[in-house]
Amino acid sequence: MQFFTTEQVPGMEIVEVHGLVSASVVRSKNVFKDLGASLKSIVGGELRSYTDLMKDARENVLRSLTAQAAGMGANAVICLRMTTSQIMAGASEIYAYGTAVTIK
């Protein structure tokens, strides 16, 4: 599956539009990672455990989006957008959406 943030794909033709696809993943913090991040925030720097957590969440949401688009017969998603929000203290959602298309 190919993902594009643009409406058109340079050098490719959109031959069929299948429709909207969307996926969501909600992740929560781990108590041990949270403790480590709290200590790290005192001295500053990247909170690697949270960076990894969000990276995994993005990968999961793209896997879900891929499955949905492939199920519609698409081989690409255009106009891909991702957003994040805090659901509750310690839990964040990654939401992705776009248009499933067939390109050639």
ZIVEN-V813309 format. One record per pair of residues at least 12 apart in sequence whose C-alpha atoms are under 10 Angstrom apart, sorted by sequence separation. I is the first residue (numbers start at 0). GAP is how many residues later the second one is. If there is no record, write none. Layout:
i={I | I}
gap={GAP | GAP}
This chain:
i={35 | 36 | 64 | 81 | 82 | 83 | 33 | 35 | 36 | 81 | 82 | 32 | 80 | 81 | 82 | 32 | 33 | 80 | 81 | 32 | 33 | 79 | 80 | 81 | 31 | 32 | 79 | 80 | 78 | 79 | 80 | 29 | 77 | 78 | 79 | 28 | 29 | 32 | 61 | 76 | 77 | 78 | 79 | 28 | 60 | 76 | 77 | 78 | 27 | 75 | 76 | 77 | 29 | 75 | 76 | 77 | 28 | 57 | 75 | 76 | 77 | 27 | 57 | 73 | 74 | 75 | 76 | 77 | 26 | 27 | 57 | 73 | 74 | 75 | 76 | 26 | 72 | 73 | 74 | 75 | 25 | 71 | 72 | 73 | 74 | 75 | 26 | 68 | 71 | 72 | 73 | 74 | 26 | 53 | 64 | 68 | 69 | 71 | 24 | 25 | 64 | 68 | 69 | 24 | 60 | 61 | 63 | 64 | 67 | 68 | 69 | 23 | 24 | 60 | 61 | 64 | 68 | 23 | 24 | 25 | 59 | 60 | 61 | 65 | 24 | 25 | 56 | 57 | 58 | 60 | 61 | 64 | 23 | 24 | 56 | 57 | 60 | 22 | 23 | 24 | 56 | 57 | 22 | 23 | 53 | 56 | 57 | 21 | 22 | 24 | 53 | 21 | 22 | 23 | 53 | 22 | 23 | 21 | 22 | 20 | 21 | 22 | 20 | 21 | 22 | 20 | 22 | 20 | 21 | 20 | 21 | 19 | 20 | 19 | 18 | 17 | 20 | 18 | 17 | 16 | 17 | 18 | 16 | 17 | 20 | 33 | 15 | 16 | 19 | 15 | 18 | 19 | 21 | 23 | 25 | 27 | 2 | 16 | 17 | 19 | 20 | 21 | 22 | 23 | 24 | 25 | 26 | 27 | 30 | 16 | 21 | 23 | 25 | 26 | 27 | 28 | 29 | 0 | 16 | 25 | 27 | 28 | 29 | 0 | 2 | 13 | 27 | 28 | 2 | 26 | 27 | 28 | 0 | 1 | 13 | 26 | 27 | 0 | 25 | 26 | 27 | 0 | 25 | 26 | 8 | 24 | 25 | 26 | 0 | 24 | 25 | 0 | 8 | 23 | 24 | 25 | 6 | 7 | 23 | 24 | 5 | 6 | 7 | 22 | 23 | 24 | 1 | 2 | 3 | 4 | 5 | 6 | 22 | 23 | 0 | 1 | 2 | 3 | 4 | 5 | 6 | 21 | 22 | 23 | 0 | 1 | 2 | 3 | 4 | 5 | 21 | 22 | 0 | 1 | 2 | 3 | 4 | 5 | 20 | 21 | 22 | 0 | 1 | 2 | 3 | 4 | 20 | 21 | 2 | 3 | 4 | 19 | 20 | 21 | 2 | 19 | 20 | 21 | 18 | 19 | 20 | 18 | 19 | 17 | 18 | 19 | 16 | 17 | 18 | 16 | 17 | 15 | 16 | 17 | 15 | 16 | 14 | 15 | 16 | 13 | 14 | 15 | 13 | 14 | 15 | 12 | 13 | 14 | 11 | 12 | 13 | 6 | 11 | 12 | 5 | 6 | 11 | 4 | 10 | 3 | 4 | 8 | 2 | 3 | 7 | 8 | 2 | 2 | 1 | 0 | 1 | 1}
gap={12 | 12 | 12 | 12 | 12 | 12 | 13 | 13 | 13 | 13 | 13 | 14 | 14 | 14 | 14 | 15 | 15 | 15 | 15 | 16 | 16 | 16 | 16 | 16 | 17 | 17 | 17 | 17 | 18 | 18 | 18 | 19 | 19 | 19 | 19 | 20 | 20 | 20 | 20 | 20 | 20 | 20 | 20 | 21 | 21 | 21 | 21 | 21 | 22 | 22 | 22 | 22 | 23 | 23 | 23 | 23 | 24 | 24 | 24 | 24 | 24 | 25 | 25 | 25 | 25 | 25 | 25 | 25 | 26 | 26 | 26 | 26 | 26 | 26 | 26 | 27 | 27 | 27 | 27 | 27 | 28 | 28 | 28 | 28 | 28 | 28 | 29 | 29 | 29 | 29 | 29 | 29 | 30 | 30 | 30 | 30 | 30 | 30 | 31 | 31 | 31 | 31 | 31 | 32 | 32 | 32 | 32 | 32 | 32 | 32 | 32 | 33 | 33 | 33 | 33 | 33 | 33 | 34 | 34 | 34 | 34 | 34 | 34 | 34 | 35 | 35 | 35 | 35 | 35 | 35 | 35 | 35 | 36 | 36 | 36 | 36 | 36 | 37 | 37 | 37 | 37 | 37 | 38 | 38 | 38 | 38 | 38 | 39 | 39 | 39 | 39 | 40 | 40 | 40 | 40 | 41 | 41 | 42 | 42 | 43 | 43 | 43 | 44 | 44 | 44 | 45 | 45 | 46 | 46 | 47 | 47 | 48 | 48 | 49 | 50 | 51 | 51 | 53 | 54 | 55 | 55 | 55 | 56 | 56 | 56 | 56 | 57 | 57 | 57 | 58 | 58 | 58 | 58 | 58 | 58 | 58 | 59 | 59 | 59 | 59 | 59 | 59 | 59 | 59 | 59 | 59 | 59 | 59 | 59 | 60 | 60 | 60 | 60 | 60 | 60 | 60 | 60 | 61 | 61 | 61 | 61 | 61 | 61 | 62 | 62 | 62 | 62 | 62 | 63 | 63 | 63 | 63 | 64 | 64 | 64 | 64 | 64 | 65 | 65 | 65 | 65 | 66 | 66 | 66 | 67 | 67 | 67 | 67 | 68 | 68 | 68 | 69 | 69 | 69 | 69 | 69 | 70 | 70 | 70 | 70 | 71 | 71 | 71 | 71 | 71 | 71 | 72 | 72 | 72 | 72 | 72 | 72 | 72 | 72 | 73 | 73 | 73 | 73 | 73 | 73 | 73 | 73 | 73 | 73 | 74 | 74 | 74 | 74 | 74 | 74 | 74 | 74 | 75 | 75 | 75 | 75 | 75 | 75 | 75 | 75 | 75 | 76 | 76 | 76 | 76 | 76 | 76 | 76 | 77 | 77 | 77 | 77 | 77 | 77 | 78 | 78 | 78 | 78 | 79 | 79 | 79 | 80 | 80 | 81 | 81 | 81 | 82 | 82 | 82 | 83 | 83 | 84 | 84 | 84 | 85 | 85 | 86 | 86 | 86 | 87 | 87 | 87 | 88 | 88 | 88 | 89 | 89 | 89 | 90 | 90 | 90 | 91 | 91 | 91 | 92 | 92 | 92 | 93 | 93 | 94 | 94 | 94 | 95 | 95 | 95 | 95 | 96 | 97 | 98 | 99 | 99 | 101}
